[in-house]
């Protein structure tokens, strides 16, 4: 094995299994060939993860235990590692992030409900107090004008208190809306939940009015390379920068900008044909390509900029389509852009 524990001599391992009489066992040879040859070519694992897998399996092989029980143990280990590839880990992180977002949402909702309940109790108490004080004023004063003046003053004070409580409650409601509708990482963008609600409503509106409805699917080119070479913090910063650019463009034509998943972002555009949406998409692509992005390290910006690009697919809603059809068409066009060179805009095929 190397210093990091990776297998370097398949012949040595082969000699071990020959000595133990299992040289013709296809299962054991498959395990050896997988960790020695195939594993190094896979892209779903980092280099550190590959070394870890090789180290652990080689440690097991060095025990020279080739029983069926030990074979099952090694297969179980490989099964576990297969489930720990980059894609599944990203999915786990996305699910964990969604759970954290849901927990925050629940806490804020409970806070608002408690505030409303407390507000109702305080309002009732204040109204009861106002009634009692009004009765006292009437009983103690002989002049009608003085009674009206004092009651008006008391009533105005009561209104001011109610208005202040309503303002505070409205602020909490706005915070709740932010948590419910916007992505926890890319706070400029709506989250997947809000996107699905908006898109379903837009699809129904299209069905009723026939007004154009288009969608951009935007994906960062070579995003995995950014994460692997510069770190996940840099990857997150790239996505934030892209979110700012997309939001600035979407505001100009009342587009609904959201995070679809991972590094895929979308804009839903009412009233824009595919041709017009493609022009808007090209403007985004150019701005991203020319963006002077600099990596932050301990709060300091890097001296040299990191250039990144996006591939964009554009599709327009057609009769007989649903929301999923529009997403699928934009997604397919986006992958066509990536597969034919990246850093470009591609339209979904026209339907005759």
Helices and strands as residue ranges (DSSP letters): H 10-19, H 26-33, I 34-38, G 39-41, H 47-61, H 68-82, H 86-140, H 144-181, H 192-209, E 213-220, H 223-230, H 232-252, E 256-261, E 264-270, H 274-289, E 296-297, E 300-301, E 310-316, H 323-339, E 345-347
